[in-house]
């Protein structure tokens, strides 16, 4: 071939050579498949671990277009959020943030009252069971007899056995207020205002509300449930020891006086 022609067609021949699909080595292909399977198995194993952990978790939050679906202590709460109008002024958003913080503060008091009411409800139930069993009150008709049987079948309950249905109102209000706060703070900052999280507002929503509920439960226990009596032992308390010492001294003085 003419050297000039050979140099002229060289660039085109090189392009064809580089773009031509290369034959894969069967051994390398087999190893590649094994590696892919190994990676796939590892990924599946990690995914299963994550799924298993999520299934064991009683609390979760699902975010969707209209709001949140919150699973709290095994019960579902649907939180509907109305987003502020597109043209809402920053001052209006600040007012809304303040209003929701006030609602959150009110829900703290509401939860405390509900937990106290829950303890009282359990006390009334236990008293009713005791009165039925002792015959203090007797059913007047078959309908009352069936109702009394239902009460006694349930038996007495612990005073701090919390009724999720009874506590639902305060929990729902707290969740709504907190969800609106989460929406408003970033929106205010995006529109040139200043807003920041305070206290437990920086916590995940379910952790925040759970903490509020735990605080209310502990307060109700301290106020309305007497502490259990300490187990009786043969050991003397300080008060018993002092009392015995005083008695011995008095007896000794009396004997000395008559001698």
Helices and strands as residue ranges (DSSP letters): H 3-19, H 26-56, E 60-64, E 67-72, E 75-80, H 90-134, H 142-154, H 168-190, G 199-202, H 205-224, H 238-258
